[in-house]
Amino acid sequence: MVRMRRGLAAGFAAVLVAGSVIIGGGVAAAAPPSARCAAPDGREFERAAPEDTGVDSAGLAAALDFAASRNRLNVQVFRHNCLIGEGPLNAETGGVPWNVWSVTKSIVSLVAGIAWDQGKLDIDAPLDRYLPPGIGAPDHRAISVENLLQESSGLRVGAVTEGITGIVPIDPFSAVQALGVPFDEPPGTTFQYSQRNVDLLSYVIELAVGEPLQQFAQRELFDPLGIQRTDYYWARDRTGHTYGYAHLFIPPDDLARLGMLVAEHGNWNGRTIVSPAYLTRATTPSATNHCYGYLFWTGPGCAENPEFLPADMYSMSGLGLQHVYIVPSLDLMVVWTGVFGVHSSQGPSGILQYGDEPPHEFFRRLLAALDDNVIPDPGPYVEAPLSVDYRGYFDPDITLAVFGVGADAYPGCDLLSCLNLPLRAPFSDAPPGCVLVACVGPDPRTPGIH
């Protein structure tokens, strides 16, 4: 399962062109010692000197220097909830919205958790409870909400094919397209990493809460954390429904807030935003994949989670090495974004396959800097033989379905219309400056932390 996730990133990466940037490391400015830092009330995180949290400054600097050499354009290291280390470009990149790709899935999971907490979304219910009459065949309507959260719907997957139509935004109605895909397995029996599953989930959440996903998420999740609506851009398909699988462009400084909320069991300065009960379910491995909960990667050796980290760790993980790593037993969180950065002896295929090389080497150095570390040094990263078979990630029928052609096409949906709904023109949803990986530029309508 882990290799499948790495292969997905490799296949998806084949449609991107990314440059290399080499940068240096730095350590956050010291603050008075604090047993534990509070979540921020304003824009700035509370900081502490590394030594005040049991971390050696020189060792932390070595870890940050390594991250800089691997195209980590923004790095934030937290111990005991305190910001103790930053990358050298953080001042320039912290407020810039960045496409966090599949980290978006984990954020959709948080929104689902809030809806569940409020009694608006039943995780065990079939989609039939929420879908409008006449949309989806009975077997598709029998898929449960939990199947979507665990990526176990059983629907056929062409993971890269699904994602390409979002990168080039021609999808007429992504969620409904999922309902046209045939089953490969019975729901709830097999893990298959799907993009369309999560687009369907985001649509179901909208139906359950009775309002657009982003409106609900802003009020119930982002506002309490101090994430302003003008900070980010979250792409929608041509019917105006939010993509769930990727395309949340959010500043790293805001992404760290979301990570801190999860690390604090859903509590934000005394207020429960999402319940610990839901987060426990979300970060517990599912029956179909010991590496996956509710759109979170659970445990060492899963996705790009280093194999030597403690068993209680989990992560949000996105294409190009966008990550939030949370290690509860070490009271440690690392948030980083960037553009790949893998160093490999195997050429382009190795760069795409060995996504766990940068986190392996980074955490080797970071753990060595912890005064209370008991984990032996795992040694340098060793490249396994190349094994990714990209053929399993492309499905021509899924691509043709976007055009209303082929076996997987949903009846009545093509590039011109879908279920008689008006469709926006491609790219019309994006504000100025937001293209594929980031939102930049001087236009006042461009999102970001200003």
SVG drawing of the C-alpha trace seen along z (x, -y; Angstrom):
<svg xmlns="http://www.w3.org/2000/svg" viewBox="-35 -45 61 52">
<polyline fill="none" stroke="black" stroke-width="0.4" points="0.0,0.0 2.8,-2.4 4.5,-1.8 1.2,-2.5 1.0,-5.9 4.6,-6.7 3.9,-5.5 0.9,-7.8 3.1,-10.8 5.6,-9.7 3.0,-9.3 1.3,-12.6 4.6,-14.3 5.1,-13.4 2.6,-16.1 4.4,-18.8 7.6,-20.8 9.4,-22.0 12.6,-23.9 15.3,-23.3 16.2,-25.8 19.1,-25.4 18.7,-27.4 20.3,-27.5 18.9,-26.8 18.1,-28.9 16.8,-28.7 13.9,-30.6 14.7,-33.5 14.8,-32.6 12.0,-33.5 11.7,-33.2 11.5,-29.6 7.9,-28.2 6.7,-24.7 4.3,-24.7 3.2,-27.3 -0.3,-28.4 -2.0,-28.4 -1.6,-31.9 -4.3,-34.5 -2.8,-36.7 -0.7,-35.9 2.5,-34.9 3.2,-31.6 4.7,-31.6 8.4,-30.9 11.0,-29.3 14.7,-28.7 15.4,-25.1 17.3,-24.3 14.2,-25.3 12.3,-22.5 15.1,-19.9 16.5,-20.4 20.2,-21.2 20.4,-24.3 23.3,-23.1 21.6,-19.8 18.4,-21.6 20.3,-23.9 21.9,-20.9 18.4,-19.5 17.2,-22.8 20.2,-23.1 19.5,-19.7 15.8,-20.6 17.0,-23.7 19.2,-21.5 16.1,-19.5 14.0,-22.4 12.0,-22.8 10.9,-26.4 9.2,-26.7 10.0,-24.7 8.5,-25.0 9.6,-22.8 7.4,-22.8 8.2,-21.2 5.8,-21.4 3.6,-23.6 6.4,-26.2 8.0,-27.3 11.7,-26.5 13.1,-26.3 12.4,-27.8 13.8,-27.7 15.7,-30.7 12.9,-31.6 10.1,-31.4 9.8,-35.2 9.2,-35.3 7.1,-32.1 5.1,-31.9 2.3,-34.1 2.2,-32.8 -0.7,-30.4 0.8,-27.1 -1.0,-24.1 -0.7,-21.5 -2.1,-18.9 -3.3,-15.8 -2.9,-17.5 -6.2,-18.9 -7.7,-15.4 -6.8,-15.6 -8.4,-19.0 -11.6,-17.7 -11.5,-15.0 -11.4,-17.7 -14.5,-19.4 -16.2,-16.0 -15.4,-15.6 -16.9,-18.9 -20.1,-18.0 -20.1,-14.6 -19.7,-16.3 -22.6,-18.6 -24.8,-15.6 -25.1,-16.7 -23.1,-13.9 -23.4,-10.3 -20.2,-8.5 -21.8,-5.1 -24.7,-6.2 -24.9,-5.3 -24.6,-8.1 -28.2,-7.4 -29.1,-9.4 -27.6,-12.6 -27.5,-12.3 -30.4,-14.0 -32.9,-11.5 -32.0,-10.1 -28.2,-10.8 -26.2,-7.6 -27.2,-3.9 -28.4,-2.0 -25.0,-0.2 -23.1,-3.6 -25.6,-5.1 -24.9,-2.2 -21.3,-3.3 -20.9,-4.7 -19.4,-8.0 -16.8,-6.0 -15.8,-4.2 -15.0,-7.5 -13.0,-8.6 -11.0,-5.4 -10.6,-5.3 -12.4,-1.9 -15.3,-2.7 -14.3,0.1 -14.6,-2.2 -12.1,-1.8 -9.1,-4.1 -7.0,-5.9 -5.3,-8.1 -3.2,-10.3 -6.0,-10.4 -8.4,-11.7 -6.0,-14.3 -5.0,-15.6 -8.5,-16.8 -8.3,-18.9 -4.9,-20.4 -6.3,-21.3 -9.7,-22.3 -12.1,-20.9 -14.2,-18.7 -17.9,-19.5 -18.9,-18.0 -16.2,-15.9 -18.3,-14.3 -21.0,-13.1 -18.3,-11.7 -17.2,-9.5 -20.7,-8.0 -20.2,-6.8 -17.1,-4.8 -17.6,-1.0 -16.7,1.1 -13.5,3.1 -14.2,4.4 -17.1,4.4 -17.2,1.3 -15.3,1.5 -13.1,4.4 -10.1,2.9 -8.0,-0.3 -7.6,-2.1 -6.1,-5.6 -8.6,-7.7 -9.0,-11.4 -12.7,-11.2 -13.6,-9.5 -12.7,-12.7 -14.4,-15.0 -17.6,-12.9 -17.0,-13.2 -16.8,-17.0 -20.0,-17.1 -21.7,-14.8 -20.6,-17.1 -22.1,-20.0 -25.4,-18.2 -25.3,-17.1 -24.6,-20.6 -26.8,-22.4 -24.3,-25.0 -21.2,-25.2 -18.2,-23.4 -16.0,-26.4 -18.6,-28.5 -19.0,-25.9 -15.2,-25.3 -14.5,-29.0 -17.0,-29.5 -16.5,-26.3 -12.8,-25.6 -10.8,-28.4 -12.3,-31.4 -11.7,-30.0 -8.0,-29.4 -7.5,-32.9 -7.3,-31.8 -8.9,-34.6 -11.0,-34.0 -8.6,-36.2 -5.6,-34.0 -6.3,-31.1 -7.8,-29.8 -9.6,-26.5 -10.4,-25.5 -13.8,-24.4 -14.9,-22.4 -17.0,-24.0 -20.2,-23.5 -18.8,-25.4 -18.3,-22.4 -15.0,-22.3 -12.3,-19.8 -11.6,-17.5 -8.6,-15.6 -6.3,-18.6 -6.0,-22.3 -6.2,-24.0 -3.7,-26.9 -3.0,-27.9 0.0,-29.7 2.3,-27.5 1.8,-29.7 -2.0,-28.8 -1.2,-25.1 0.8,-25.0 -2.3,-26.2 -4.3,-23.3 -1.5,-20.9 -1.4,-22.4 -5.2,-21.9 -4.8,-18.2 -1.8,-17.8 -3.8,-19.4 -6.6,-16.9 -8.9,-19.4 -8.6,-22.0 -7.7,-25.7 -7.1,-27.8 -9.7,-26.0 -12.3,-25.7 -13.0,-22.3 -13.1,-22.8 -13.2,-19.1 -13.7,-16.4 -10.9,-14.1 -13.3,-11.2 -13.3,-12.0 -9.6,-12.7 -8.9,-9.3 -10.9,-7.6 -9.2,-9.7 -5.7,-8.8 -6.4,-5.1 -5.5,-2.6 -8.4,-1.2 -9.2,2.4 -8.3,2.1 -5.0,0.4 -2.8,0.3 -1.3,-2.9 -4.5,-4.9 -7.2,-6.3 -9.7,-8.9 -7.6,-10.6 -4.6,-10.7 -1.5,-8.5 -1.0,-6.6 2.3,-5.2 6.0,-4.9 6.8,-3.5 3.6,-4.8 3.7,-7.2 6.7,-9.4 6.7,-8.7 10.2,-7.6 10.2,-4.0 12.2,-4.7 9.7,-7.3 7.6,-6.2 4.5,-4.1 2.1,-6.8 3.1,-9.3 0.8,-10.2 0.9,-12.8 -0.9,-14.8 0.9,-14.2 0.7,-15.8 2.4,-15.7 5.9,-17.2 6.6,-16.5 4.0,-18.8 3.7,-17.5 2.5,-18.0 4.3,-15.4 2.9,-14.9 4.7,-12.7 2.6,-12.8 5.1,-10.8 7.8,-13.3 5.4,-16.3 6.9,-17.2 5.4,-18.7 7.1,-19.5 5.4,-21.4 7.1,-21.8 6.3,-22.7 8.4,-22.9 9.0,-21.3 10.2,-17.7 14.0,-17.9 14.9,-14.2 18.5,-13.4 18.8,-10.0 21.4,-8.0 18.6,-6.5 17.9,-9.5 14.4,-10.9 12.7,-7.7 14.5,-7.6 13.6,-11.2 10.0,-10.3 10.0,-7.1 12.2,-7.9 10.1,-10.5 11.0,-9.3 14.7,-10.2 14.3,-13.9 12.2,-13.1 14.4,-10.1 17.6,-12.3 15.9,-15.3 14.4,-13.3 17.7,-11.5 19.3,-14.9 16.3,-16.2 16.0,-13.3 19.7,-13.4 19.2,-16.9 16.5,-15.9 17.9,-15.5 15.4,-12.8 15.8,-10.8 16.0,-7.1 15.7,-6.1 18.9,-4.7 20.3,-6.3 18.8,-4.3 21.8,-5.2 21.7,-6.9 18.8,-6.4 19.2,-3.4 17.5,-3.3 15.4,-0.2 15.3,1.2 13.0,-0.8 9.6,0.8 6.9,-1.7 4.7,-0.6 3.0,-3.7 0.5,-1.9 -1.8,-1.3 -2.4,-5.0 -3.8,-5.9 -7.2,-4.8 -8.4,-6.0 -12.1,-5.4 -11.9,-7.8 -10.3,-10.4 -12.9,-9.9 -15.7,-10.2 -14.9,-13.9 -15.9,-14.4 -19.1,-12.4 -17.7,-9.5 -17.0,-5.9 -18.0,-3.3 -17.4,-5.5 -19.2,-8.6 -22.1,-9.7 -25.3,-10.0 -25.9,-13.6 -22.5,-14.9 -20.0,-16.2 -17.8,-19.3 -20.8,-21.5 -23.3,-20.5 -23.9,-18.2 -27.3,-17.3 -28.6,-20.5 -26.4,-22.7 -24.6,-25.7 -20.9,-25.2 -18.2,-27.8 -15.4,-28.2 -12.1,-26.4 -9.8,-28.4 -12.5,-31.0 -12.6,-30.1 -9.0,-31.0 -8.2,-34.5 -5.3,-36.5 -1.9,-35.0 -3.1,-31.5 -1.7,-29.0 -1.1,-25.3 1.3,-25.5 1.1,-28.9 -0.7,-32.3 1.7,-35.2 1.6,-38.7 0.7,-42.3 -3.0,-42.2 -5.0,-43.0 -7.3,-40.1 -4.5,-37.6 -4.9,-35.6 -2.2,-35.5 -1.3,-36.8 -0.6,-40.5"/>
</svg>
